């Protein structure tokens, strides 16, 4: 067999490109340094969660858990998609805000058991995904509950690989990493791995406006609403170790979605959470007064193709007031023409 042929889909996970975002409108204007995008949406399952799924599957195998064992998976959907892609049978616990595109994709992968959960449920409450998942597992012989938030899986090697890629691709000259925070695993492990090699690097955590991770509060979670998926919590996840994040930046839904549309227009097919992270990277770069030689990398976690009914729909974007004034003007001019 040719050396160019890869025998398993899991072997294609990782080694994603790192590209300059200078060609994307509104990213580099007025910024002295360089903003780079780590295109994690170019993994085979179109998200960074392919890396996580690959390592979880390896740990399941090491524990002697059968490939046919039913998995109960909590999260916005990308991890479930990645596990299903790797041939695992599963039940999904998806938040209310998860897009119909991801639900359709999961069903196409053979996942028909999908439970929707409240966006703002707190840990310990009966409505929280963890409590629902544990109740389901009790009734599934040989079932395994998988939830990144709990920190039950050793994901250090997974993010060590990603950190090593970033260091190699930047020749060890990286001043800051910007990433959206949800479960806290990526932030915790990437911060540890990168700071071991680059002690002065700044780790910038991104969350939606109204998210409570950075402020470490748990007040009135149901009032904390946002549209941007894959980032933010109504409480601080326990997998996020204190000190992992050097600076927090909150980004509004409008800024996140408008930047994501600009990324798409610039040929970077990343989703709304990536839009939030790129917008935050720009905010950080401006406020930090970077040098021309400075480099800021941004994790672009999943694909815009998961949001055809939302991010990629002009009608939906207008109905939810998510296009900034300039994009509205551009859209109106296009419609007139």
C-alpha positions in Angstrom: 0.0 0.0 0.0 1.2 3.5 -0.8 2.8 5.5 2.0 0.4 8.3 1.1 -2.6 6.1 2.1 -3.7 6.3 5.7 -5.4 3.2 7.0 -7.7 4.6 9.7 -9.6 7.9 10.1 -8.1 8.4 13.6 -4.6 8.6 12.1 -5.7 11.8 10.3 -6.4 13.6 13.5 -4.1 16.5 14.3 -1.3 18.2 12.5 -3.7 21.0 11.5 -2.5 24.1 9.6 -1.5 27.3 11.3 -2.2 30.3 9.0 -2.0 34.0 9.1 -5.4 35.8 9.4 -4.1 39.0 7.9 -6.2 38.5 4.8 -9.4 38.5 6.7 -11.2 41.8 6.8 -11.2 43.5 10.2 -8.6 41.2 11.9 -5.2 42.8 11.5 -6.0 46.5 10.8 -4.2 48.6 13.4 -2.5 45.6 14.9 1.3 45.6 15.0 1.8 41.9 15.6 0.7 38.9 13.6 -2.6 37.0 14.4 -2.4 33.3 13.4 -5.3 30.8 13.3 -4.9 27.2 14.2 -7.4 25.5 11.9 -8.7 22.8 14.2 -11.9 22.6 12.1 -9.7 20.8 9.5 -9.6 17.7 11.6 -11.6 14.9 9.9 -14.7 15.4 12.1 -14.3 19.2 11.7 -13.5 20.1 15.2 -10.8 20.1 17.9 -12.9 17.4 19.7 -11.5 14.8 17.3 -8.3 15.0 19.3 -10.2 14.4 22.6 -12.3 11.6 21.1 -9.2 9.8 19.8 -7.6 9.7 23.3 -10.8 8.8 25.0 -11.3 5.8 22.7 -7.7 4.7 23.4 -8.4 4.9 27.1 -11.6 2.9 26.7 -9.7 0.2 24.9 -7.0 0.2 27.5 -9.6 -0.4 30.2 -10.9 -3.4 28.2 -14.3 -1.7 27.5 -15.9 -3.2 24.4 -16.2 -1.1 21.3 -20.0 -1.9 21.4 -20.4 -0.6 24.9 -23.0 2.2 25.0 -21.6 5.6 25.6 -23.6 8.4 27.1 -21.9 11.7 26.0 -22.6 15.2 27.3 -21.6 18.4 25.5 -22.5 20.8 22.7 -22.2 18.0 20.1 -18.7 18.1 18.6 -17.3 15.4 21.0 -20.3 13.1 20.2 -19.8 13.6 16.5 -16.1 12.7 16.9 -16.8 9.6 18.9 -19.5 8.5 16.5 -17.1 9.1 13.6 -14.7 6.7 15.3 -17.4 4.0 15.4 -18.7 4.3 18.9 -22.4 3.7 19.8 -23.7 6.5 21.9 -26.5 8.5 23.5 -26.2 12.3 23.2 -27.0 14.9 25.8 -27.2 18.2 23.9 -27.9 21.7 25.3 -30.9 23.6 24.0 -28.7 26.0 22.0 -27.0 23.2 19.9 -27.7 23.8 16.2 -30.0 21.6 14.1 -27.1 21.0 11.8 -25.2 19.1 14.4 -28.3 17.1 15.3 -28.8 16.1 11.7 -25.2 15.1 11.4 -25.4 13.0 14.5 -28.5 11.2 13.2 -26.7 10.6 9.9 -24.0 8.9 11.9 -26.6 6.6 13.4 -27.1 8.4 16.7 -30.9 8.4 17.3 -31.0 8.6 21.1 -30.6 12.4 21.7 -31.7 14.2 24.9 -31.8 18.0 25.1 -30.7 19.6 28.3 -31.1 23.1 29.8 -28.4 25.6 28.9 -28.0 27.0 32.4 -28.5 24.1 34.7 -26.0 24.0 37.7 -24.0 21.0 38.8 -25.9 18.9 41.3 -29.3 19.9 40.0 -31.5 17.2 38.5 -31.6 19.0 35.2 -27.8 19.2 34.8 -26.4 17.0 32.0 -24.2 15.1 34.4 -27.1 14.0 36.6 -29.2 13.1 33.6 -26.3 11.1 32.1 -25.7 9.1 35.3 -29.4 8.2 35.5 -29.3 7.0 31.9 -26.1 4.9 32.5 -27.7 3.1 35.4 -30.2 1.6 32.9 -27.6 0.7 30.2 -25.8 -2.5 30.7 -22.0 -1.8 30.4 -22.7 1.9 29.8 -20.0 4.5 30.2 -20.7 8.2 30.9 -18.4 10.6 29.1 -18.3 14.3 30.1 -15.1 16.3 29.7 -16.2 18.7 32.3 -15.8 16.2 35.1 -12.1 15.6 34.4 -12.5 11.8 34.5 -10.4 11.3 31.4 -6.6 12.0 31.1 -6.4 14.5 28.3 -2.9 15.8 29.0 -1.3 13.9 26.1 -4.0 15.1 23.8 -3.2 18.7 24.4 0.5 18.1 24.8 0.4 17.1 21.1 -1.5 20.3 20.2 1.0 22.5 22.2 3.9 20.8 20.5 2.4 21.5 17.1 2.0 25.2 18.0 5.6 25.5 19.2 6.9 23.7 16.1 4.8 25.8 13.6 5.9 29.1 15.2 9.5 28.1 15.7 9.0 28.6 19.4 8.2 32.3 19.0 4.7 32.7 20.3 3.6 35.5 22.6 0.0 34.6 23.3 -2.6 31.9 22.8 -6.2 32.8 22.6 -8.9 30.2 23.0 -12.6 29.8 23.9 -13.2 28.2 27.3 -16.0 25.7 27.9 -15.1 22.6 29.9 -11.7 24.1 30.9 -9.7 21.1 29.7 -8.1 22.7 26.7 -7.2 25.9 28.7 -5.7 23.9 31.6 -3.6 21.5 29.6 -2.5 23.9 26.9 -1.5 26.5 29.5 0.6 23.9 31.4 2.2 22.5 28.3 3.0 25.8 26.6 4.3 27.6 29.7 6.7 24.7 30.3 8.4 25.6 27.1 7.5 29.3 26.7 7.3 30.7 30.3 6.3 34.2 29.2 3.4 33.2 26.9 0.1 34.7 27.8 -3.0 32.5 27.8 -6.2 34.5 26.9 -9.5 32.9 27.8 -12.6 33.8 25.8 -16.2 33.5 26.9 -19.5 35.0 25.8 -20.9 38.1 27.5 -23.0 36.8 30.4 -20.8 33.7 30.9 -19.6 33.3 34.5 -16.4 31.2 34.1 -13.9 34.1 34.4 -15.7 35.8 37.3 -16.2 32.5 39.2 -19.8 33.2 40.1 -22.9 31.0 40.2 -25.7 33.6 40.6 -29.0 33.2 38.7 -27.7 30.9 35.9 -30.9 30.9 34.0 -30.6 34.6 33.4 -27.2 34.1 31.8 -28.2 33.6 28.1 -26.1 33.7 25.0 -26.3 32.2 21.5 -22.6 31.4 20.8 -22.1 27.6 21.1 -19.1 25.7 22.5 -17.8 28.4 24.8 -19.0 29.7 28.2 -20.7 28.4 31.2 -23.1 29.7 33.9 -20.5 28.5 36.4 -16.8 27.7 36.7 -16.1 24.2 35.4 -14.0 22.1 37.8 -11.6 20.9 35.1 -10.3 24.5 34.8 -7.4 24.9 37.1 -6.9 28.3 38.8 -4.1 30.3 37.2 -4.4 28.6 33.8 -5.8 31.8 32.2 -3.8 35.0 32.4 -6.6 37.3 31.0 -10.3 36.9 30.4 -12.1 38.6 27.5 -15.9 38.5 27.1 -17.3 38.8 23.6 -20.9 39.7 22.7 -22.8 37.4 20.3 -23.0 40.2 17.7 -19.2 40.6 17.6 -18.6 36.8 17.6 -21.0 36.1 14.8 -20.0 39.1 12.7 -16.4 38.1 13.0 -17.2 34.5 12.1 -18.9 35.7 8.9 -15.8 37.8 8.1 -13.7 34.7 8.6 -15.9 32.8 6.1 -15.7 35.6 3.6 -11.9 35.4 4.0 -11.8 31.7 3.2 -11.5 30.6 6.8 -14.6 28.4 7.4 -14.7 28.6 11.2 -17.8 28.7 13.5 -19.1 31.4 15.9 -16.9 30.4 18.8 -13.9 30.9 16.6 -15.3 34.3 15.6 -15.4 35.2 19.3 -11.8 34.0 19.8 -10.5 36.0 16.8 -12.3 39.1 17.9 -10.8 38.6 21.4 -7.3 38.1 19.9 -7.7 41.5 18.1 -8.8 43.1 21.3 -5.9 41.7 23.2 -3.4 42.6 20.4 -4.6 46.2 20.4 -4.6 46.6 24.2 -1.2 44.9 24.7 0.5 47.2 22.2 2.3 44.3 20.5 5.6 44.7 18.7 5.7 44.0 14.9 7.5 40.7 15.6 4.8 39.5 18.1 2.7 36.5 17.4 -0.7 35.6 18.7 -2.2 32.2 17.9 -6.0 31.6 18.0 -7.6 28.2 18.3 -10.4 27.9 15.6 -12.3 25.0 17.2 -15.0 24.0 14.7 -16.5 24.5 11.2 -18.9 27.1 9.9 -20.6 24.2 8.1 -22.3 23.2 11.4 -24.2 26.4 11.3 -26.1 26.6 8.0 -29.4 27.6 9.7 -27.8 30.2 11.9 -24.4 31.7 11.1 -24.7 31.2 7.4 -28.3 32.4 7.2 -28.7 36.1 6.4 -32.3 35.9 7.6 -31.4 34.3 10.9 -28.5 36.7 11.5 -30.7 39.7 10.8 -33.6 38.4 13.0 -31.3 38.0 15.9 -29.5 41.3 15.3 -26.1 39.7 15.0 -24.7 41.6 12.0 -22.7 44.7 12.8 -23.6 48.0 11.1 -21.0 47.6 8.3 -22.2 44.1 7.5 -25.8 45.1 7.4 -24.9 48.0 5.0 -23.0 45.5 2.8 -25.9 43.1 2.8 -28.4 45.9 2.0 -26.2 47.1 -0.9 -26.0 43.6 -2.3 -29.8 43.1 -2.2 -30.3 46.5 -3.9 -27.9 45.6 -6.7 
